[in-house]
Amino acid sequence: MSREPYARGLVPERPFVAVEEIEGEFVAVLGVSFPNRDLALEPYGSRAFPDGSIAEVCVTDESAAAPGKRVARAAYLGFVRFARGGVIAVGMECQMEGEMVGEVVGFDGAHAPNHWNIVVRGSRFANGAERGIHLNERIRFVYRLHAESSLG
């Protein structure tokens, strides 16, 4: 039996009362999208990113995307470096240049420990090149306390 509390269903969907905003900058921009990537989202509702860590960010438009689920559609924005580390949790808003990209719905660990994929659900299924993202452009993850989950 797993000792991991998320996998065991012990942790509620939204356990956080507050999470400090975390900001990163693009160190690589991607121009790839996959209609059948088949990401396996981990059961975890959060991941810690140490100072200087790098993560890959992708967007899905699948309404059922959530921890523990599989995600077929993935449009990759790029790799982001977090100079000042922090925690990213499911439900946090992903924002770029004042634009709401979407809501964090999970994490894929296919490339861990090298890096984590942060999966964001958004209505615009477009990769980094299609969005016109540039190197050093900022991306933010902001926590908003939701009365009700939008994850369904």
N, C-alpha and C positions, 0 to 999 in steps of 0.2 A: 504494500500500500504506500502511496506517495505521501511524503511528509510535507509537501508544498501546500500551504494553506489555500492559495487560489485554486489549484487543481482539485482540492478536496471540497471546495464550495464553502469554506469557512469565512471567507472575506466577502463582504457585501459588494455589489457592483460599483458603488461610489463610496469608498471608505474615507476619503479625504474631506476635511473641513476647509482646508486652505492649502494651496501649493504655490510656491514662489514662481513667478514667470521665468522662463528660460529662453535665452536668445542665442542664436547661432548665425554663422555666415557660411555661404556656399563656398566650398573649396573645389568642387567639381560639379558641372552641370550635365545632366543626362538627356538624351534625346530618344529614349526607347519607351515603348508601351507594349504590354502583352495582354491579349484578350483571354489567354488561358495560362497565366503564370502559376496558378495553384499554390499560393502562399498558405502556409499552415500557421495561423495566428496562435501564439502561445496562450495558455490560460491566464497569464498574469495581467493584472490591471494597471501595472506601472513598471517602470524601469528607471534605474538611477544611471546618470551619465556623468562621470567624473570630469573635472577640469581638463580641457584639451581633448576630450573624446570626440570621435567622429561617428556619425550615424547616417544611414541612407533614408531618404524620405520618399514615399510613394503615395499616390492617390488612387483610391478605388471609388466607383460610383455604386457599389453594391449595397443595397439597403440592409441586408442581413449580416454585414461584416461586424464581427464582435470577437472578443477573446474566446479562444477555443474553436473558432470556426475556420473554414477554408475560404480563401478569396481567389477567384479566377482572374479578375480584371485588375491590372496594376499599371499605372503610368508613373514612371520614375522622374522625380524632380532633380535629384542629385544628392551629393554628399555634403553634410553640414558639420562644421566644427563648433563645439560649445567651449569657448574660452573659459567661461565660468560655469561649472557643472551644476547639476540639479536633478530634479525628478520630473519625468513626463508621465502623465496618467491618462488613462482612457477618459474621454470626455473633454479634455483640454482643447481649446480652439487653436488652430494653426493659422497664423496670419503672415502675410508678406506685403510690404509696401502699402499698408492700410487695407489690403484685400483679405477677406475671410476665405481661406483656402478650404477649410473644412474642420472636422472634429476627429481627434485621435480615436481610432477604434481598436487598435491593438499593435502587437509587436511580433515580427517574424525573426526567428533566430537562426535561419539557415546558414548565415555566414559568421555567427558568433563562434569564438570570442573576438574575431576580427572587428565586427561591427554588428549593430542591430538595425533592422529595417523598422522604421516608424511608419505605420499605415494610417492614413488619414482618409476619411470618407468625405467626398465633396461632390458637388453637382457638375463640376467641370473636369471631365476626364481628359487631361492634357499633360504631357511630359514637360520637363524643364525647358527644352528648346522651343516647344510650341508656346510656352508661357512667356518666353523672352527673358528668362532668368539670366543674370550675369554673375560672374565670380565676385565674391565678397558681398553680394546682396544679403540682406538680413532676413531671417525667418524667426518668428516668435511663437512660443507655445504658452497660452494664457489659460489659467484655470478660472472657470465661472461656476459657482455653486448653482446647480440646477435643481429646481423643485421636482422635476420629473426627468427621467432619462430619455434622451432622444434615440437611444440604442434599441429601443423596442422591448 
